[in-house]
Amino acid sequence: MNTIQTDQPTIDFICRQLSQIKKTLEEKKDIFNELLSAKDAEAYMHVSKRYLQTLRDRQELAFIQRGQLILYRKSELDRWLAEHEVKITKR
């Protein structure tokens, strides 16, 4: 195994670059983890396939479509659920 000798400023620079790459990859991972298939969205929202399609047709729920593939952002599903939450008031 070969050993490379370098000065401390170069090592610090490399560490900063690696940290930035790690941060960028973690941010990108969050974007893709947030996307749910239609089947996963149905399960997450506890609704039928038909009702989810109705929400799309009424333009009540944003979605991403690529050909026949339909994806939903989890944050969009959470927004819709929050808007339709029934608040209970104590008497």
Secondary structure, DSSP 4 states (H G I P E B T S, - for coil): -------HHHHHHHHHHHHHHHHHHHHHHHHHHTEEEHHHHHHHHT--HHHHHHHHHTT-S--EEETTEEEEEHHHHHHHHHHTPPPP---
